[in-house]
Amino acid sequence: MSRKHYSTKLFYKYYLSWIKLYKEGAVRQVTLDKYYLTYRKLRKLAPNLHMNELDRQSYQKLLNDYSINHEKQTTLDFHHHLKAAIIDAVDEDELAHDPTRRAIIKGRIPKDKKSKFLNLAELRLLLGHLDLGSELNWDWFILLVAKTGLRFAEALALTPQDFDFEKQVIIVNKSWDYKESVGHFQATKNESSNRSVMVDWQLMSQLKVLIQGKEDDWPIFVPHNKRVFNSTINSLLEKYCYKLDIPTISIHGLRHTHASLLLYEGVSIASVAKRLGHANTTTTQETYLHIIEELENKDNDKVLHHLSQLN
């Protein structure tokens, strides 16, 4: 039986060809850009690493070198991007074994980060401070995200046609590519992101009045021929949080706040995942693990209390 001849191609070159073959045209541009960023890092860190030299030790060294200047989570993302290509290489007999098995993820100590979410009292303070006048503004945008948990790009893409006032739902079926100089509609993050989000009658009634006269097929929060930056809303939020002496959060932090408060109210993980547009409940569980564990501890207390009543 003849011995297999595995690839001797430079690893970074294999990775580049893998991106072009499997990722271009299959993922959104923002995701594709992340793969290309990984490629550039790989080429810089391991310009002479060949495929047939890839083993557990050489791969671990690559991760260690990357982790010197990056936090653990960023190193984990780097690892996941490379691992996807490496597994395909093994399947295609370009590699003998998967060198990523049992890889150790290291990284720099994370910097102090902004709080991911507000508690109920803090959120009420924030929403009570908003200037909700008779014209749509970024304060109305903040309220909308806080009450729906929509992603920033999803909320930006909302047009008058996306509001079903009879059923009291907002239809999410697209997002807004605000990173380009001329913004435009694009697909949602994934198929699961296409969803209907139920909203309270009060907000729907207010929005019904506010969007009257707006173009049916144009985003209600995006002016024509004007670029929108998420830093604009984040700066506004930061100013409000500072003035109210509450944790400073980003617009994405409002999405986390929305989900967290629903979980604390006893809404099921499955329902929260569907409302957020997560592809599966695993994503929700991983993102809100600390809250879920806290709720499980409370549930255990309830179980023990119930059992004690049976004596």
VEXNUGU-630430 format. One record per residue (C-alpha): residue number from 1; z, y, x. Coordinates in steps of 0.2 Angstrom, whole numbers, always signed. Example, Ala and Ser with C-alpha at 12.3 -4.5 7.8 and 13.67 -1.06 7.14 Angstrom:
2
<mise pos="1" up="+39" north="-22" east="+62"/>
<mise pos="2" up="+36" north="-5" east="+68"/>
END
This chain:
311
<mise pos="1" up="+0" north="+0" east="+0"/>
<mise pos="2" up="-5" north="+17" east="+8"/>
<mise pos="3" up="+8" north="+30" east="+11"/>
<mise pos="4" up="+6" north="+46" east="+1"/>
<mise pos="5" up="+1" north="+62" east="+9"/>
<mise pos="6" up="+11" north="+76" east="+2"/>
<mise pos="7" up="+6" north="+94" east="+3"/>
<mise pos="8" up="+7" north="+104" east="+19"/>
<mise pos="9" up="+3" north="+120" east="+11"/>
<mise pos="10" up="+14" north="+135" east="+14"/>
<mise pos="11" up="+27" north="+135" east="+0"/>
<mise pos="12" up="+24" north="+153" east="-5"/>
<mise pos="13" up="+6" north="+150" east="-6"/>
<mise pos="14" up="+9" north="+135" east="-18"/>
<mise pos="15" up="+20" north="+146" east="-28"/>
<mise pos="16" up="+7" north="+160" east="-30"/>
<mise pos="17" up="-6" north="+148" east="-36"/>
<mise pos="18" up="+7" north="+140" east="-48"/>
<mise pos="19" up="+10" north="+157" east="-56"/>
<mise pos="20" up="-9" north="+160" east="-58"/>
<mise pos="21" up="-12" north="+143" east="-65"/>
<mise pos="22" up="+3" north="+141" east="-77"/>
<mise pos="23" up="+10" north="+158" east="-80"/>
<mise pos="24" up="-4" north="+171" east="-81"/>
<mise pos="25" up="-9" north="+173" east="-99"/>
<mise pos="26" up="+5" north="+162" east="-105"/>
<mise pos="27" up="+20" north="+174" east="-104"/>
<mise pos="28" up="+23" north="+192" east="-107"/>
<mise pos="29" up="+19" north="+205" east="-93"/>
<mise pos="30" up="+37" north="+209" east="-91"/>
<mise pos="31" up="+41" north="+190" east="-88"/>
<mise pos="32" up="+26" north="+188" east="-77"/>
<mise pos="33" up="+31" north="+203" east="-66"/>
<mise pos="34" up="+48" north="+194" east="-63"/>
<mise pos="35" up="+38" north="+178" east="-56"/>
<mise pos="36" up="+28" north="+189" east="-45"/>
<mise pos="37" up="+44" north="+198" east="-39"/>
<mise pos="38" up="+51" north="+180" east="-34"/>
<mise pos="39" up="+35" north="+177" east="-25"/>
<mise pos="40" up="+36" north="+192" east="-14"/>
<mise pos="41" up="+55" north="+188" east="-10"/>
<mise pos="42" up="+50" north="+170" east="-6"/>
<mise pos="43" up="+36" north="+176" east="+5"/>
<mise pos="44" up="+48" north="+188" east="+15"/>
<mise pos="45" up="+62" north="+175" east="+16"/>
<mise pos="46" up="+52" north="+160" east="+21"/>
<mise pos="47" up="+34" north="+165" east="+27"/>
<mise pos="48" up="+33" north="+149" east="+37"/>
<mise pos="49" up="+41" north="+136" east="+26"/>
<mise pos="50" up="+28" north="+122" east="+22"/>
<mise pos="51" up="+29" north="+111" east="+6"/>
<mise pos="52" up="+32" north="+95" east="+17"/>
<mise pos="53" up="+47" north="+104" east="+25"/>
<mise pos="54" up="+55" north="+107" east="+8"/>
<mise pos="55" up="+71" north="+96" east="+7"/>
<mise pos="56" up="+89" north="+100" east="+1"/>
<mise pos="57" up="+94" north="+108" east="+17"/>
<mise pos="58" up="+79" north="+120" east="+19"/>
<mise pos="59" up="+80" north="+124" east="+0"/>
<mise pos="60" up="+98" north="+128" east="+1"/>
<mise pos="61" up="+96" north="+139" east="+17"/>
<mise pos="62" up="+82" north="+149" east="+7"/>
<mise pos="63" up="+95" north="+152" east="-8"/>
<mise pos="64" up="+108" north="+156" east="+5"/>
<mise pos="65" up="+97" north="+169" east="+13"/>
<mise pos="66" up="+93" north="+177" east="-4"/>
<mise pos="67" up="+111" north="+177" east="-9"/>
<mise pos="68" up="+116" north="+188" east="+6"/>
<mise pos="69" up="+109" north="+204" east="-3"/>
<mise pos="70" up="+110" north="+198" east="-21"/>
<mise pos="71" up="+124" north="+194" east="-34"/>
<mise pos="72" up="+126" north="+176" east="-40"/>
<mise pos="73" up="+117" north="+179" east="-57"/>
<mise pos="74" up="+102" north="+186" east="-48"/>
<mise pos="75" up="+102" north="+171" east="-36"/>
<mise pos="76" up="+103" north="+159" east="-50"/>
<mise pos="77" up="+87" north="+168" east="-58"/>
<mise pos="78" up="+78" north="+166" east="-42"/>
<mise pos="79" up="+83" north="+148" east="-41"/>
<mise pos="80" up="+77" north="+145" east="-59"/>
<mise pos="81" up="+60" north="+153" east="-55"/>
<mise pos="82" up="+57" north="+142" east="-40"/>
<mise pos="83" up="+64" north="+126" east="-48"/>
<mise pos="84" up="+51" north="+127" east="-62"/>
<mise pos="85" up="+37" north="+127" east="-49"/>
<mise pos="86" up="+45" north="+114" east="-38"/>
<mise pos="87" up="+47" north="+101" east="-52"/>
<mise pos="88" up="+29" north="+103" east="-56"/>
<mise pos="89" up="+25" north="+100" east="-38"/>
<mise pos="90" up="+35" north="+84" east="-38"/>
<mise pos="91" up="+26" north="+78" east="-54"/>
<mise pos="92" up="+9" north="+82" east="-46"/>
<mise pos="93" up="+14" north="+72" east="-30"/>
<mise pos="94" up="+14" north="+88" east="-20"/>
<mise pos="95" up="+32" north="+84" east="-15"/>
<mise pos="96" up="+41" north="+67" east="-13"/>
<mise pos="97" up="+58" north="+73" east="-20"/>
<mise pos="98" up="+66" north="+87" east="-30"/>
<mise pos="99" up="+75" north="+97" east="-16"/>
<mise pos="100" up="+83" north="+108" east="-29"/>
<mise pos="101" up="+95" north="+95" east="-35"/>
<mise pos="102" up="+113" north="+100" east="-34"/>
<mise pos="103" up="+109" north="+116" east="-26"/>
<mise pos="104" up="+124" north="+128" east="-23"/>
<mise pos="105" up="+122" north="+145" east="-30"/>
<mise pos="106" up="+131" north="+159" east="-20"/>
<mise pos="107" up="+130" north="+178" east="-21"/>
<mise pos="108" up="+138" north="+194" east="-17"/>
<mise pos="109" up="+153" north="+199" east="-28"/>
<mise pos="110" up="+147" north="+208" east="-43"/>
<mise pos="111" up="+150" north="+227" east="-44"/>
<mise pos="112" up="+160" north="+234" east="-58"/>
<mise pos="113" up="+148" north="+234" east="-73"/>
<mise pos="114" up="+148" north="+243" east="-90"/>
<mise pos="115" up="+157" north="+234" east="-104"/>
<mise pos="116" up="+145" north="+222" east="-114"/>
<mise pos="117" up="+152" north="+227" east="-131"/>
<mise pos="118" up="+164" north="+237" east="-141"/>
<mise pos="119" up="+178" north="+231" east="-152"/>
<mise pos="120" up="+178" north="+235" east="-171"/>
<mise pos="121" up="+189" north="+251" east="-169"/>
<mise pos="122" up="+178" north="+257" east="-155"/>
<mise pos="123" up="+162" north="+254" east="-164"/>
<mise pos="124" up="+169" north="+263" east="-179"/>
<mise pos="125" up="+173" north="+278" east="-168"/>
<mise pos="126" up="+156" north="+279" east="-161"/>
<mise pos="127" up="+147" north="+277" east="-178"/>
<mise pos="128" up="+158" north="+290" east="-185"/>
<mise pos="129" up="+153" north="+302" east="-171"/>
<mise pos="130" up="+134" north="+301" east="-174"/>
<mise pos="131" up="+124" north="+315" east="-181"/>
<mise pos="132" up="+115" north="+307" east="-196"/>
<mise pos="133" up="+105" north="+321" east="-203"/>
<mise pos="134" up="+90" north="+321" east="-215"/>
<mise pos="135" up="+78" north="+318" east="-201"/>
<mise pos="136" up="+76" north="+302" east="-190"/>
<mise pos="137" up="+83" north="+304" east="-173"/>
<mise pos="138" up="+91" north="+293" east="-159"/>
<mise pos="139" up="+108" north="+293" east="-168"/>
<mise pos="140" up="+100" north="+284" east="-183"/>
<mise pos="141" up="+92" north="+272" east="-170"/>
<mise pos="142" up="+109" north="+269" east="-163"/>
<mise pos="143" up="+116" north="+265" east="-180"/>
<mise pos="144" up="+101" north="+254" east="-184"/>
<mise pos="145" up="+104" north="+243" east="-168"/>
<mise pos="146" up="+122" north="+243" east="-171"/>
<mise pos="147" up="+120" north="+236" east="-189"/>
<mise pos="148" up="+106" north="+224" east="-185"/>
<mise pos="149" up="+107" north="+218" east="-167"/>
<mise pos="150" up="+89" north="+221" east="-164"/>
<mise pos="151" up="+82" north="+222" east="-146"/>
<mise pos="152" up="+78" north="+239" east="-140"/>
<mise pos="153" up="+59" north="+235" east="-140"/>
<mise pos="154" up="+60" north="+227" east="-157"/>
<mise pos="155" up="+69" north="+242" east="-165"/>
<mise pos="156" up="+56" north="+254" east="-157"/>
<mise pos="157" up="+42" north="+244" east="-165"/>
<mise pos="158" up="+48" north="+246" east="-183"/>
<mise pos="159" up="+35" north="+254" east="-195"/>
<mise pos="160" up="+38" north="+258" east="-214"/>
<mise pos="161" up="+29" north="+242" east="-218"/>
<mise pos="162" up="+43" north="+232" east="-210"/>
<mise pos="163" up="+56" north="+237" east="-223"/>
<mise pos="164" up="+58" north="+226" east="-238"/>
<mise pos="165" up="+69" north="+236" east="-249"/>
<mise pos="166" up="+69" north="+224" east="-263"/>
<mise pos="167" up="+75" north="+210" east="-253"/>
<mise pos="168" up="+86" north="+221" east="-242"/>
<mise pos="169" up="+79" north="+215" east="-226"/>
<mise pos="170" up="+70" north="+221" east="-210"/>
<mise pos="171" up="+55" north="+211" east="-205"/>
<mise pos="172" up="+54" north="+208" east="-186"/>
<mise pos="173" up="+37" north="+202" east="-180"/>
<mise pos="174" up="+32" north="+213" east="-165"/>
<mise pos="175" up="+40" north="+224" east="-152"/>
<mise pos="176" up="+35" north="+240" east="-143"/>
<mise pos="177" up="+29" north="+240" east="-125"/>
<mise pos="178" up="+38" north="+256" east="-120"/>
<mise pos="179" up="+36" north="+253" east="-101"/>
<mise pos="180" up="+18" north="+258" east="-101"/>
<mise pos="181" up="+13" north="+276" east="-100"/>
<mise pos="182" up="+4" north="+274" east="-117"/>
<mise pos="183" up="+15" north="+263" east="-128"/>
<mise pos="184" up="+8" north="+250" east="-139"/>
<mise pos="185" up="+13" north="+235" east="-150"/>
<mise pos="186" up="+15" north="+218" east="-142"/>
<mise pos="187" up="+22" north="+201" east="-147"/>
<mise pos="188" up="+40" north="+198" east="-149"/>
<mise pos="189" up="+50" north="+189" east="-135"/>
<mise pos="190" up="+47" north="+172" east="-142"/>
<mise pos="191" up="+42" north="+163" east="-158"/>
<mise pos="192" up="+61" north="+163" east="-164"/>
<mise pos="193" up="+61" north="+182" east="-162"/>
<mise pos="194" up="+50" north="+183" east="-178"/>
<mise pos="195" up="+63" north="+184" east="-191"/>
<mise pos="196" up="+70" north="+194" east="-206"/>
<mise pos="197" up="+86" north="+203" east="-204"/>
<mise pos="198" up="+97" north="+207" east="-219"/>
<mise pos="199" up="+104" north="+224" east="-219"/>
<mise pos="200" up="+118" north="+232" east="-230"/>
<mise pos="201" up="+111" north="+242" east="-245"/>
<mise pos="202" up="+119" north="+258" east="-240"/>
<mise pos="203" up="+108" north="+259" east="-223"/>
<mise pos="204" up="+93" north="+253" east="-232"/>
<mise pos="205" up="+94" north="+266" east="-246"/>
<mise pos="206" up="+96" north="+280" east="-232"/>
<mise pos="207" up="+81" north="+273" east="-222"/>
<mise pos="208" up="+71" north="+272" east="-238"/>
<mise pos="209" up="+72" north="+291" east="-240"/>
<mise pos="210" up="+70" north="+295" east="-221"/>
<mise pos="211" up="+54" north="+285" east="-219"/>
<mise pos="212" up="+45" north="+293" east="-234"/>
<mise pos="213" up="+29" north="+301" east="-229"/>
<mise pos="214" up="+29" north="+291" east="-212"/>
<mise pos="215" up="+13" north="+282" east="-207"/>
<mise pos="216" up="+13" north="+264" east="-213"/>
<mise pos="217" up="+7" north="+257" east="-196"/>
<mise pos="218" up="+16" north="+268" east="-184"/>
<mise pos="219" up="+33" north="+266" east="-177"/>
<mise pos="220" up="+46" north="+277" east="-186"/>
<mise pos="221" up="+55" north="+282" east="-170"/>
<mise pos="222" up="+40" north="+284" east="-158"/>
<mise pos="223" up="+31" north="+301" east="-158"/>
<mise pos="224" up="+12" north="+300" east="-156"/>
<mise pos="225" up="+6" north="+303" east="-138"/>
<mise pos="226" up="+24" north="+303" east="-131"/>
<mise pos="227" up="+33" north="+290" east="-120"/>
<mise pos="228" up="+50" north="+283" east="-125"/>
<mise pos="229" up="+62" north="+278" east="-111"/>
<mise pos="230" up="+77" north="+267" east="-114"/>
<mise pos="231" up="+87" north="+278" east="-102"/>
<mise pos="232" up="+86" north="+292" east="-115"/>
<mise pos="233" up="+96" north="+283" east="-127"/>
<mise pos="234" up="+107" north="+275" east="-114"/>
<mise pos="235" up="+112" north="+292" east="-108"/>
<mise pos="236" up="+115" north="+298" east="-125"/>
<mise pos="237" up="+126" north="+283" east="-128"/>
<mise pos="238" up="+135" north="+286" east="-112"/>
<mise pos="239" up="+139" north="+304" east="-117"/>
<mise pos="240" up="+146" north="+299" east="-134"/>
<mise pos="241" up="+157" north="+285" east="-126"/>
<mise pos="242" up="+164" north="+297" east="-113"/>
<mise pos="243" up="+168" north="+310" east="-126"/>
<mise pos="244" up="+176" north="+297" east="-137"/>
<mise pos="245" up="+186" north="+289" east="-123"/>
<mise pos="246" up="+179" north="+272" east="-126"/>
<mise pos="247" up="+170" north="+259" east="-115"/>
<mise pos="248" up="+153" north="+265" east="-109"/>
<mise pos="249" up="+139" north="+253" east="-116"/>
<mise pos="250" up="+121" north="+253" east="-116"/>
<mise pos="251" up="+109" north="+251" east="-131"/>
<mise pos="252" up="+108" north="+232" east="-127"/>
<mise pos="253" up="+127" north="+233" east="-127"/>
<mise pos="254" up="+126" north="+237" east="-146"/>
<mise pos="255" up="+117" north="+221" east="-148"/>
<mise pos="256" up="+131" north="+212" east="-140"/>
<mise pos="257" up="+143" north="+221" east="-150"/>
<mise pos="258" up="+134" north="+216" east="-166"/>
<mise pos="259" up="+134" north="+198" east="-162"/>
<mise pos="260" up="+152" north="+198" east="-155"/>
<mise pos="261" up="+159" north="+206" east="-171"/>
<mise pos="262" up="+150" north="+193" east="-182"/>
<mise pos="263" up="+157" north="+179" east="-172"/>
<mise pos="264" up="+175" north="+186" east="-174"/>
<mise pos="265" up="+172" north="+187" east="-192"/>
<mise pos="266" up="+169" north="+169" east="-193"/>
<mise pos="267" up="+150" north="+169" east="-195"/>
<mise pos="268" up="+143" north="+153" east="-188"/>
<mise pos="269" up="+134" north="+152" east="-171"/>
<mise pos="270" up="+118" north="+145" east="-179"/>
<mise pos="271" up="+118" north="+161" east="-191"/>
<mise pos="272" up="+121" north="+173" east="-176"/>
<mise pos="273" up="+107" north="+165" east="-166"/>
<mise pos="274" up="+95" north="+166" east="-180"/>
<mise pos="275" up="+99" north="+184" east="-183"/>
<mise pos="276" up="+97" north="+189" east="-165"/>
<mise pos="277" up="+81" north="+179" east="-163"/>
<mise pos="278" up="+87" north="+167" east="-150"/>
<mise pos="279" up="+76" north="+152" east="-147"/>
<mise pos="280" up="+91" north="+141" east="-149"/>
<mise pos="281" up="+110" north="+141" east="-151"/>
<mise pos="282" up="+113" north="+136" east="-133"/>
<mise pos="283" up="+108" north="+154" east="-128"/>
<mise pos="284" up="+120" north="+161" east="-140"/>
<mise pos="285" up="+134" north="+150" east="-134"/>
<mise pos="286" up="+131" north="+154" east="-116"/>
<mise pos="287" up="+130" north="+173" east="-119"/>
<mise pos="288" up="+146" north="+173" east="-130"/>
<mise pos="289" up="+156" north="+159" east="-122"/>
<mise pos="290" up="+171" north="+169" east="-119"/>
<mise pos="291" up="+172" north="+174" east="-138"/>
<mise pos="292" up="+168" north="+156" east="-143"/>
<mise pos="293" up="+182" north="+149" east="-132"/>
<mise pos="294" up="+194" north="+162" east="-139"/>
<mise pos="295" up="+190" north="+157" east="-157"/>
<mise pos="296" up="+191" north="+139" east="-153"/>
<mise pos="297" up="+209" north="+142" east="-147"/>
<mise pos="298" up="+213" north="+151" east="-163"/>
<mise pos="299" up="+205" north="+136" east="-173"/>
<mise pos="300" up="+216" north="+124" east="-163"/>
<mise pos="301" up="+231" north="+133" east="-168"/>
<mise pos="302" up="+226" north="+132" east="-186"/>
<mise pos="303" up="+223" north="+113" east="-184"/>
<mise pos="304" up="+240" north="+110" east="-177"/>
<mise pos="305" up="+248" north="+121" east="-190"/>
<mise pos="306" up="+239" north="+111" east="-204"/>
<mise pos="307" up="+244" north="+94" east="-196"/>
<mise pos="308" up="+262" north="+100" east="-195"/>
<mise pos="309" up="+262" north="+102" east="-214"/>
<mise pos="310" up="+258" north="+84" east="-216"/>
<mise pos="311" up="+274" north="+78" east="-209"/>
END
